[in-house]
Amino acid sequence: MSKLEISTKVRRLSNYLSEFEAGLIQIPPFQRDFVWDDNKKKDLLDSLKNGFPIGSVLLWKPEATVKNDLIDDEIQIIGGYFLENTNTEFQYILDGYQRLSTLFGCFVNSKNTSLRQNESERKKFDFYYDLKEDKFERNKKTKNDLEFYQIPLYYFIDGESFFDFSISLVSLGYSDDDKKLFINRYKNFGAKISSYDIPAIELIGGTIKEAVNIFSRLNSRGEAVSDDWKVSALSFNKERNFRFGSEIDKLFENIEKFNFYNSNGDKKNKRKLILQSVLSAFDEEKAYFDIAKTTEELEKLAGEDKFIDVSLNALHNFEKTVQFLFENLMVLNSKLISSQNQILFIQDFFKKNDNPTPSQLNELKKWFWITSYSNYFTKYNLSGQREAYKKFKDFIYNENVNPIYIGNSFQLKTEKFPKAINFKSARATSLVLFMINYSINKENILDGDIINSNAIKGVKEYKLFKSENSTENIIFVMDNNDALNNMIRSQKDLSFLLFPEFQGQYSELFITDEMRNKFRNNGIGEILYVRKQLIIKAERNFVESLGIDYNV
């Protein structure tokens, strides 16, 4: 065990900026990319303005032998600037990268620094303080287009700028109240910036493992460490340019067109799922359904020689899985997946079947529909799910094996037809997915053609009648540039599809001429009753063809 020293030091914000410019603070090669959006940046700037603490940062100066393994030829970027890497006395940022990147990018004057710039990245940090509105905004214009009271943030680091601002303000046609307001806000924020302190916990010496363990324990702001941060640090490989967290980021970029996540919060949950899938790839005998110990188990594996190859292969198969769900099953939105366990199973299928036959893919599709409609994974406990995995694994090697595990008292049957669409319900989710598939391949959903992921952006939810919320009033339409989408853009609901000029059209959306006839003479209730019966009839035929009892 090497010796690792811990100390605490408080630095002024201006000192951090100077140390970055001098190359005394660097980004470790296993650090994830900058991910903060403008709102996160503005929240940080508001904290500075109000004098609120923004938490301490964690810096690490590794021992010489460890440093040699980490030093990377790639020049790092922080806040839109390329950092100098010629100084041998530098420290790495372990915690605080997003915060310090924001501060450096916002407060460094691009015209007065010797650092090279990445112009497109630097513009993401070009913020100003609006003295009139008392808020921060990103400058999407040019400096000359800013109003006099919209002050670029780097002005507040320069003590002379306040004097110049005050002198110029005298000759401008603002009211005395406005002038006083501008002066006070400029002076107050400038004073906050010039005296703002950020504490740093400094680690000196030690190995990567020791440093990241300390980080996990201290974690200066009391927030959970990114699930893959430690794994990224422990598995970093200079020779192969492998950064585990960055590989996951690349995966998200590749599958973005498949609408795999719906928000940043959902993306975080999907990241955990990806970690589960990577861990499962290390074990031929089981899939990891217990997410609680996923990161811990991956940390143990991170130092193994096979870690990189197994991980990269797992991420590749994960991408194939998401693409399969989108193109073959029309899972056009991640909300349409009834259980995340389905992804773990399908990924394992692609791991062991690099080039599956059409019949194998059809059986896999059938398995997906059955597990969705029967609420398969919620009806089994952890041991039951493992038995289900064993049965599925037998199917992977022999497509003639039934992949569905039937445990004690388990029945293949649906819940009742849902009264409303709720994507937290497997039953409602399955129905929505069926309606989407029916709209394209109503004659044969299982054997239908795959869709083009480049032409389809996703799916949109509409109402037939604006005032109704029942399931039978909801219509799901592929998001593309066809004639229907063009018509919809100017409409409040889809009741116009009941007009006579559309006679004989849109039966794939469960809209018929019988409904058009009732539209002229009857109320909304009768029309929706007819549509509900049409949906039930079509869904029943499909579900029963899968060997599932249909429950109305």
C-alpha positions as CSV (number, residue, x, y, z in Angstrom):
1,M,0.0,0.0,0.0
2,S,1.5,3.3,-1.0
3,K,1.3,6.4,1.1
4,L,-1.5,8.8,0.4
5,E,-1.7,12.2,2.1
6,I,-4.8,14.3,2.5
7,S,-5.0,18.0,3.1
8,T,-7.4,20.9,2.7
9,K,-6.7,24.2,1.0
10,V,-8.9,27.2,0.2
11,R,-8.3,29.0,-3.1
12,R,-9.8,32.1,-4.6
13,L,-11.7,31.6,-7.8
14,S,-9.1,33.8,-9.6
15,N,-6.4,31.4,-8.4
16,Y,-8.1,28.4,-9.9
17,L,-8.3,30.3,-13.2
18,S,-4.6,31.1,-13.1
19,E,-3.6,27.6,-12.2
20,F,-5.6,26.2,-15.1
21,E,-3.9,28.7,-17.5
22,A,-0.5,27.6,-16.1
23,G,-1.3,23.9,-16.6
24,L,-1.2,23.2,-12.9
25,I,-4.6,21.6,-12.9
26,Q,-5.4,18.9,-15.5
27,I,-8.2,16.6,-16.4
28,P,-7.6,12.9,-15.8
29,P,-7.9,10.9,-19.0
30,F,-10.7,8.7,-17.5
31,Q,-12.8,11.8,-16.7
32,R,-16.1,11.9,-18.6
33,D,-16.9,14.6,-21.1
34,F,-18.5,17.9,-20.0
35,V,-22.2,17.3,-19.8
36,W,-23.8,20.4,-18.2
37,D,-26.4,22.3,-20.1
38,D,-27.0,26.0,-20.0
39,N,-29.5,25.8,-17.0
40,K,-26.9,24.0,-14.9
41,K,-24.3,26.7,-15.7
42,K,-26.8,29.4,-14.8
43,D,-27.6,27.8,-11.5
44,L,-23.9,27.8,-10.7
45,L,-23.6,31.4,-11.6
46,D,-26.6,32.3,-9.5
47,S,-25.0,30.6,-6.5
48,L,-21.9,32.8,-7.0
49,K,-24.0,35.9,-7.2
50,N,-25.8,35.1,-4.0
51,G,-22.7,34.1,-2.2
52,F,-23.8,30.5,-1.8
53,P,-21.2,27.8,-1.4
54,I,-20.8,25.5,-4.5
55,G,-19.0,22.7,-2.6
56,S,-15.4,21.8,-2.5
57,V,-13.4,20.2,-5.3
58,L,-11.2,17.2,-5.0
59,L,-7.7,17.3,-6.5
60,W,-5.2,14.5,-6.8
61,K,-1.4,14.6,-7.4
62,P,-0.5,11.0,-8.1
63,E,2.9,9.5,-7.5
64,A,5.4,9.6,-10.4
65,T,4.9,6.0,-11.5
66,V,1.1,6.3,-11.6
67,K,1.3,9.7,-13.3
68,N,3.3,8.1,-16.2
69,D,0.6,5.6,-16.8
70,L,-2.0,8.3,-16.9
71,I,-0.4,11.0,-18.9
72,D,-2.1,11.1,-22.3
73,D,-0.9,12.6,-25.5
74,E,-4.4,14.0,-26.1
75,I,-4.6,17.6,-25.0
76,Q,-7.7,18.1,-22.8
77,I,-10.3,20.9,-23.3
78,I,-11.9,22.7,-20.4
79,G,-14.4,25.5,-20.9
80,G,-13.5,25.7,-24.6
81,Y,-9.7,26.0,-24.0
82,F,-6.9,23.6,-24.7
83,L,-5.0,23.0,-21.4
84,E,-1.2,23.2,-21.4
85,N,0.3,19.9,-20.4
86,T,3.9,20.8,-20.1
87,N,3.9,21.5,-16.3
88,T,5.1,18.4,-14.4
89,E,3.7,19.6,-11.0
90,F,0.0,19.4,-12.0
91,Q,-2.9,18.0,-10.1
92,Y,-5.9,16.1,-11.5
93,I,-9.5,17.1,-11.0
94,L,-11.4,14.2,-9.5
95,D,-14.5,16.0,-8.3
96,G,-15.6,19.4,-9.5
97,Y,-14.9,19.0,-13.2
98,Q,-18.3,20.3,-14.3
99,R,-18.2,23.3,-11.9
100,L,-14.6,24.3,-12.7
101,S,-15.1,23.9,-16.4
102,T,-18.0,26.3,-16.2
103,L,-16.2,28.9,-14.2
104,F,-13.1,28.7,-16.3
105,G,-15.0,28.9,-19.6
106,C,-17.2,31.8,-18.4
107,F,-14.6,34.0,-16.6
108,V,-11.5,33.7,-18.8
109,N,-11.1,36.5,-21.3
110,S,-10.6,34.8,-24.7
111,K,-8.6,37.8,-26.0
112,N,-6.2,37.9,-23.1
113,T,-5.2,34.2,-22.7
114,S,-2.4,32.5,-24.4
115,L,-4.3,29.2,-24.4
116,R,-5.5,27.8,-27.8
117,Q,-9.3,27.8,-28.2
118,N,-11.9,25.5,-29.6
119,E,-14.2,28.2,-30.8
120,S,-17.4,26.0,-31.1
121,E,-16.9,24.8,-27.5
122,R,-15.9,28.2,-26.1
123,K,-19.1,29.8,-27.3
124,K,-21.0,27.4,-25.1
125,F,-19.5,29.3,-22.1
126,D,-20.0,32.8,-23.4
127,F,-22.4,34.1,-20.8
128,Y,-23.2,37.7,-19.7
129,Y,-24.8,39.2,-16.6
130,D,-27.9,41.2,-17.4
131,L,-27.8,44.1,-14.9
132,K,-31.4,45.2,-15.8
133,E,-33.1,41.8,-15.4
134,D,-30.6,40.5,-12.8
135,K,-30.0,37.2,-14.6
136,F,-27.4,35.3,-16.6
137,E,-27.9,34.4,-20.2
138,R,-25.7,32.8,-22.8
139,N,-24.6,35.3,-25.5
140,K,-25.8,33.9,-28.8
141,K,-25.0,37.2,-30.6
142,T,-21.8,39.2,-30.7
143,K,-20.3,41.4,-28.1
144,N,-21.2,44.5,-30.1
145,D,-24.9,43.4,-30.2
146,L,-25.2,43.3,-26.4
147,E,-27.0,46.1,-24.6
148,F,-24.8,48.3,-22.3
149,Y,-26.2,46.6,-19.2
150,Q,-25.4,43.1,-20.5
151,I,-21.9,42.5,-19.2
152,P,-19.7,39.6,-20.4
153,L,-18.6,37.7,-17.3
154,Y,-14.9,38.0,-17.8
155,Y,-15.3,41.8,-17.1
156,F,-15.9,41.0,-13.5
157,I,-12.4,39.5,-13.1
158,D,-10.8,42.7,-14.4
159,G,-10.8,45.4,-11.7
160,E,-10.5,48.2,-14.2
161,S,-13.7,47.3,-16.1
162,F,-15.9,48.6,-13.3
163,F,-14.2,52.0,-13.5
164,D,-14.7,52.1,-17.3
165,F,-18.3,51.0,-17.0
166,S,-19.0,53.7,-14.4
167,I,-17.5,56.5,-16.5
168,S,-19.3,55.4,-19.7
169,L,-22.6,55.1,-17.8
170,V,-22.6,58.9,-17.0
171,S,-23.0,59.9,-20.6
172,L,-25.8,57.5,-21.5
173,G,-29.5,58.3,-21.4
174,Y,-30.6,56.0,-18.6
175,S,-32.6,57.4,-15.6
176,D,-30.8,58.0,-12.3
177,D,-32.6,55.0,-10.8
178,D,-31.4,52.7,-13.6
179,K,-27.9,54.0,-13.3
180,K,-27.9,53.4,-9.6
181,L,-29.3,49.9,-10.1
182,F,-26.7,49.0,-12.7
183,I,-23.8,50.4,-10.6
184,N,-24.9,48.5,-7.5
185,R,-25.4,45.2,-9.3
186,Y,-22.1,45.5,-11.2
187,K,-20.2,46.4,-8.0
188,N,-21.9,43.7,-5.8
189,F,-21.3,40.9,-8.3
190,G,-17.8,42.0,-8.9
191,A,-17.1,42.0,-5.2
192,K,-18.5,38.5,-4.9
193,I,-16.3,37.2,-7.7
194,S,-13.1,38.8,-6.5
195,S,-13.5,37.4,-3.0
196,Y,-15.1,34.0,-3.8
197,D,-13.3,31.1,-2.2
198,I,-13.6,27.4,-3.2
199,P,-12.1,24.8,-0.8
200,A,-10.1,22.0,-2.3
201,I,-9.4,18.6,-0.7
202,E,-6.0,17.6,-2.0
203,L,-4.7,14.0,-2.3
204,I,-1.0,13.5,-2.7
205,G,0.5,10.2,-3.8
206,G,-1.3,6.9,-4.0
207,T,-2.7,4.7,-6.7
208,I,-5.8,5.2,-8.9
209,K,-7.7,2.8,-6.8
210,E,-6.8,4.6,-3.5
211,A,-7.7,8.0,-5.0
212,V,-11.1,6.9,-6.3
213,N,-11.9,5.1,-3.1
214,I,-11.2,8.3,-1.2
215,F,-13.3,10.2,-3.6
216,S,-16.2,7.9,-3.1
217,R,-16.0,8.4,0.7
218,L,-15.5,12.1,0.8
219,N,-17.6,13.1,-2.2
220,S,-17.5,16.7,-1.3
221,R,-21.1,17.7,-2.0
222,G,-22.7,14.6,-0.7
223,E,-24.1,13.5,-4.1
224,A,-23.8,10.0,-5.4
225,V,-20.8,9.3,-7.6
226,S,-21.6,8.7,-11.3
227,D,-22.3,4.9,-11.5
228,D,-19.5,4.3,-13.9
229,W,-17.0,6.9,-12.7
230,K,-14.9,4.5,-10.6
231,V,-15.1,1.8,-13.2
232,S,-13.8,4.3,-15.8
233,A,-10.9,5.2,-13.6
234,L,-9.9,1.7,-12.6
235,S,-10.2,0.3,-16.2
236,F,-8.5,3.2,-18.1
237,N,-6.0,1.9,-20.6
238,K,-3.6,4.4,-22.2
239,E,-2.4,2.0,-24.9
240,R,-5.8,1.2,-26.2
241,N,-7.3,4.7,-25.5
242,F,-10.1,3.0,-23.5
243,R,-12.3,5.2,-21.3
244,F,-15.3,3.2,-20.1
245,G,-17.5,6.2,-19.4
246,S,-16.7,7.7,-22.7
247,E,-17.6,4.5,-24.5
248,I,-21.0,4.6,-22.8
249,D,-21.4,8.2,-24.0
250,K,-20.6,7.1,-27.5
251,L,-23.3,4.4,-27.2
252,F,-25.8,7.0,-26.2
253,E,-24.9,9.1,-29.3
254,N,-25.3,6.0,-31.6
255,I,-28.7,5.1,-30.2
256,E,-30.1,8.6,-29.8
257,K,-32.1,8.2,-33.1
258,F,-33.9,5.2,-31.6
259,N,-35.4,7.5,-28.8
260,F,-33.9,5.2,-26.1
261,Y,-34.3,7.8,-23.3
262,N,-36.9,10.5,-22.7
263,S,-35.1,12.8,-20.3
264,N,-31.9,13.3,-18.4
265,G,-33.4,11.4,-15.5
266,D,-34.4,8.6,-17.7
267,K,-30.9,8.6,-19.3
268,K,-29.4,8.1,-15.9
269,N,-31.6,5.1,-15.3
270,K,-30.7,3.7,-18.8
271,R,-27.1,4.2,-17.9
272,K,-27.6,1.9,-15.0
273,L,-29.2,-0.6,-17.3
274,I,-26.2,-0.5,-19.6
275,L,-23.9,-1.3,-16.6
276,Q,-26.1,-4.3,-15.8
277,S,-25.8,-5.5,-19.4
278,V,-22.0,-5.1,-19.3
279,L,-21.8,-7.1,-16.1
280,S,-24.0,-9.8,-17.5
281,A,-21.6,-10.2,-20.4
282,F,-19.0,-11.5,-18.1
283,D,-21.0,-14.4,-17.0
284,E,-22.2,-17.1,-19.4
285,E,-24.6,-18.6,-16.9
286,K,-26.7,-15.7,-15.6
287,A,-28.0,-12.3,-16.3
288,Y,-27.7,-9.7,-13.5
289,F,-31.1,-8.6,-12.4
290,D,-30.0,-7.2,-9.0
291,I,-28.9,-3.6,-9.9
292,A,-27.8,-2.8,-6.3
293,K,-24.4,-4.6,-6.7
294,T,-23.8,-3.9,-10.3
295,T,-21.2,-1.1,-9.9
296,E,-19.4,-2.9,-7.1
297,E,-19.0,-6.1,-9.2
298,L,-17.8,-4.1,-12.2
299,E,-15.2,-2.4,-10.1
300,K,-13.8,-5.9,-9.2
301,L,-13.6,-6.8,-12.9
302,A,-12.2,-3.5,-14.1
303,G,-8.5,-4.6,-13.6
304,E,-8.9,-7.9,-15.6
305,D,-7.2,-8.2,-19.0
306,K,-10.5,-9.2,-20.6
307,F,-12.4,-6.2,-19.3
308,I,-12.0,-4.0,-22.3
309,D,-12.9,-6.5,-25.0
310,V,-15.9,-7.9,-23.0
311,S,-17.2,-4.4,-22.3
312,L,-16.9,-3.2,-25.9
313,N,-18.6,-6.3,-27.2
314,A,-21.4,-5.8,-24.6
315,L,-21.9,-2.2,-25.6
316,H,-22.0,-3.3,-29.3
317,N,-24.7,-5.9,-28.5
318,F,-26.7,-3.4,-26.5
319,E,-26.8,-1.1,-29.6
320,K,-27.9,-4.0,-31.7
321,T,-30.7,-4.7,-29.2
322,V,-32.0,-1.2,-29.2
323,Q,-31.9,-1.1,-33.0
324,F,-33.8,-4.4,-33.2
325,L,-36.5,-3.1,-30.8
326,F,-36.9,0.0,-32.9
327,E,-36.8,-1.4,-36.4
328,N,-38.4,-4.8,-35.9
329,L,-40.9,-4.2,-33.0
330,M,-41.5,-0.5,-33.5
331,V,-40.4,0.4,-30.0
332,L,-40.2,4.0,-31.2
333,N,-39.9,5.4,-27.6
334,S,-38.3,3.9,-24.6
335,K,-41.6,4.1,-22.7
336,L,-42.8,1.3,-24.9
337,I,-40.6,-1.3,-23.2
338,S,-42.6,-3.1,-20.6
339,S,-39.6,-4.4,-18.7
340,Q,-35.9,-3.5,-18.8
341,N,-35.1,-7.2,-18.3
342,Q,-36.3,-7.7,-21.9
343,I,-33.3,-5.7,-23.0
344,L,-30.9,-7.9,-20.9
345,F,-32.3,-11.1,-22.5
346,I,-32.3,-9.8,-26.0
347,Q,-28.7,-8.5,-25.7
348,D,-27.6,-12.0,-24.6
349,F,-29.4,-13.3,-27.7
350,F,-27.2,-11.1,-29.9
351,K,-24.1,-11.9,-28.0
352,K,-24.5,-15.6,-28.9
353,N,-26.1,-15.1,-32.3
354,D,-24.1,-12.7,-34.3
355,N,-26.1,-13.4,-37.5
356,P,-29.5,-14.8,-36.5
357,T,-31.8,-16.3,-39.1
358,P,-35.1,-14.7,-40.0
359,S,-36.9,-17.5,-38.2
360,Q,-34.8,-16.9,-35.0
361,L,-35.7,-13.2,-35.1
362,N,-39.4,-14.0,-35.5
363,E,-39.3,-16.3,-32.5
364,L,-37.5,-13.6,-30.6
365,K,-40.2,-11.1,-31.6
366,K,-42.9,-13.5,-30.5
367,W,-41.1,-13.9,-27.1
368,F,-41.0,-10.2,-26.7
369,W,-44.8,-9.9,-27.3
370,I,-45.6,-12.7,-25.0
371,T,-43.5,-11.4,-22.1
372,S,-45.0,-7.9,-22.6
373,Y,-48.6,-8.9,-22.7
374,S,-48.4,-11.5,-19.9
375,N,-46.5,-9.1,-17.6
376,Y,-43.9,-11.8,-17.5
377,F,-41.2,-10.2,-15.5
378,T,-43.3,-8.6,-12.7
379,K,-45.0,-11.9,-11.9
380,Y,-41.7,-13.7,-11.1
381,N,-39.4,-13.0,-8.2
382,L,-35.6,-12.9,-8.6
383,S,-35.3,-16.7,-8.5
384,G,-38.1,-17.0,-11.0
385,Q,-36.4,-14.5,-13.3
386,R,-33.3,-16.6,-13.2
387,E,-35.2,-19.7,-14.2
388,A,-36.7,-17.7,-17.0
389,Y,-33.2,-16.8,-18.1
390,K,-32.1,-20.4,-18.2
391,K,-35.1,-21.3,-20.4
392,F,-34.3,-18.4,-22.7
393,K,-30.7,-19.4,-22.9
394,D,-31.7,-22.9,-24.1
395,F,-33.7,-21.2,-26.8
396,I,-30.7,-19.1,-27.9
397,Y,-28.8,-22.3,-28.8
398,N,-31.9,-24.1,-30.2
399,E,-34.7,-22.0,-31.7
400,N,-37.0,-25.1,-31.5
401,V,-37.0,-24.7,-27.7
402,N,-39.9,-22.7,-26.2
403,P,-38.3,-19.7,-24.6
404,I,-41.1,-19.1,-22.2
405,Y,-40.7,-20.3,-18.6
406,I,-44.0,-21.4,-17.0
407,G,-43.6,-21.6,-13.3
408,N,-46.1,-22.6,-10.6
409,S,-49.5,-20.9,-10.9
410,F,-48.3,-18.8,-13.8
411,Q,-50.8,-18.2,-16.6
412,L,-50.3,-16.6,-20.0
413,K,-53.1,-14.1,-19.9
414,T,-53.6,-10.3,-20.3
415,E,-54.9,-7.9,-17.8
416,K,-58.2,-6.2,-18.7
417,F,-58.5,-3.7,-21.5
418,P,-57.1,-0.4,-20.0
419,K,-59.5,2.5,-19.5
420,A,-56.7,5.0,-20.1
421,I,-53.2,5.0,-21.5
422,N,-50.6,4.8,-18.7
423,F,-47.1,3.9,-19.7
424,K,-46.4,2.6,-16.2
425,S,-48.8,-0.2,-16.9
426,A,-47.4,-3.1,-19.0
427,R,-50.9,-3.8,-20.3
428,A,-51.4,-0.3,-21.6
429,T,-47.9,-0.2,-23.0
430,S,-48.4,-3.4,-24.9
431,L,-51.6,-2.1,-26.4
432,V,-49.9,1.1,-27.6
433,L,-47.1,-0.9,-29.1
434,F,-49.7,-3.2,-30.8
435,M,-51.6,-0.2,-32.2
436,I,-48.3,1.2,-33.6
437,N,-47.4,-2.1,-35.3
438,Y,-50.9,-2.5,-36.6
439,S,-50.8,0.8,-38.3
440,I,-47.9,-0.5,-40.5
441,N,-48.2,-4.3,-40.6
442,K,-51.8,-5.0,-39.7
443,E,-52.0,-8.1,-41.8
444,N,-49.1,-9.8,-40.1
445,I,-47.4,-8.1,-37.3
446,L,-44.9,-10.8,-36.5
447,D,-43.7,-11.2,-40.1
448,G,-44.0,-7.6,-41.1
449,D,-41.3,-5.5,-42.7
450,I,-38.8,-3.6,-40.6
451,I,-39.0,0.2,-40.5
452,N,-36.3,2.6,-41.6
453,S,-34.8,4.3,-38.6
454,N,-33.6,7.2,-40.7
455,A,-37.1,8.0,-42.0
456,I,-39.0,7.6,-38.7
457,K,-38.3,10.1,-35.9
458,G,-40.6,8.4,-33.4
459,V,-44.3,8.3,-32.6
460,K,-46.7,11.0,-31.6
461,E,-49.9,10.6,-29.5
462,Y,-53.1,12.4,-30.6
463,K,-56.8,12.4,-29.7
464,L,-59.6,11.7,-32.0
465,F,-61.8,14.1,-30.1
466,K,-60.1,16.9,-28.1
467,S,-62.3,16.5,-25.0
468,E,-62.0,12.7,-24.4
469,N,-59.2,10.9,-22.5
470,S,-60.3,7.2,-22.9
471,T,-58.0,4.6,-24.4
472,E,-60.2,4.3,-27.5
473,N,-59.9,8.0,-28.2
474,I,-56.1,7.9,-28.5
475,I,-54.4,7.6,-31.8
476,F,-50.7,6.9,-32.3
477,V,-49.1,8.1,-35.6
478,M,-45.6,7.5,-36.9
479,D,-43.6,10.8,-36.8
480,N,-42.4,11.2,-40.4
481,N,-43.1,13.5,-43.4
482,D,-46.0,11.7,-45.0
483,A,-49.3,13.3,-46.0
484,L,-51.0,12.5,-42.7
485,N,-48.4,14.2,-40.6
486,N,-48.6,17.3,-42.8
487,M,-52.4,17.5,-42.3
488,I,-52.1,16.9,-38.6
489,R,-49.8,19.9,-38.0
490,S,-52.7,22.4,-38.4
491,Q,-55.3,20.5,-36.4
492,K,-56.3,20.5,-32.8
493,D,-57.4,16.8,-32.9
494,L,-57.9,14.1,-35.5
495,S,-61.7,14.3,-35.8
496,F,-61.2,15.7,-39.4
497,L,-60.3,12.1,-40.4
498,L,-64.0,11.3,-40.0
499,F,-65.0,13.7,-42.8
500,P,-66.5,12.1,-46.0
501,E,-63.5,12.9,-48.2
502,F,-61.5,10.4,-46.2
503,Q,-63.9,7.5,-46.9
504,G,-62.2,4.2,-47.1
505,Q,-59.0,5.5,-45.6
506,Y,-57.1,5.0,-42.3
507,S,-58.6,1.7,-41.2
508,E,-55.0,1.0,-39.9
509,L,-55.7,3.7,-37.3
510,F,-59.0,2.0,-36.4
511,I,-61.1,4.6,-38.2
512,T,-63.8,3.2,-40.5
513,D,-66.6,4.4,-42.7
514,E,-69.1,3.1,-40.1
515,M,-67.6,5.7,-37.7
516,R,-67.9,8.4,-40.4
517,N,-71.6,7.6,-40.9
518,K,-72.2,7.9,-37.1
519,F,-70.2,11.1,-37.1
520,R,-72.9,12.8,-39.1
521,N,-75.8,11.6,-37.0
522,N,-74.7,10.4,-33.6
523,G,-72.7,11.5,-30.6
524,I,-69.0,11.0,-29.8
525,G,-69.8,8.1,-27.4
526,E,-71.2,5.8,-30.1
527,I,-68.2,6.5,-32.4
528,L,-65.7,5.7,-29.6
529,Y,-67.6,2.5,-28.7
530,V,-67.3,1.3,-32.3
531,R,-63.6,2.1,-32.3
532,K,-63.0,0.3,-29.0
533,Q,-64.6,-2.8,-30.3
534,L,-62.5,-2.6,-33.5
535,I,-59.3,-2.3,-31.3
536,I,-60.4,-5.2,-29.0
537,K,-61.2,-7.5,-31.9
538,A,-57.8,-6.9,-33.7
539,E,-55.9,-7.1,-30.4
540,R,-57.7,-10.3,-29.3
541,N,-56.8,-12.0,-32.6
542,F,-53.2,-11.1,-32.3
543,V,-52.8,-12.0,-28.6
544,E,-54.6,-15.3,-29.0
545,S,-52.3,-16.2,-31.9
546,L,-49.5,-15.9,-29.4
547,G,-51.1,-18.5,-27.1
548,I,-52.2,-15.9,-24.5
549,D,-55.7,-15.8,-23.0
550,Y,-57.3,-12.4,-23.8
551,N,-59.1,-10.7,-20.9
552,V,-61.5,-7.8,-21.7
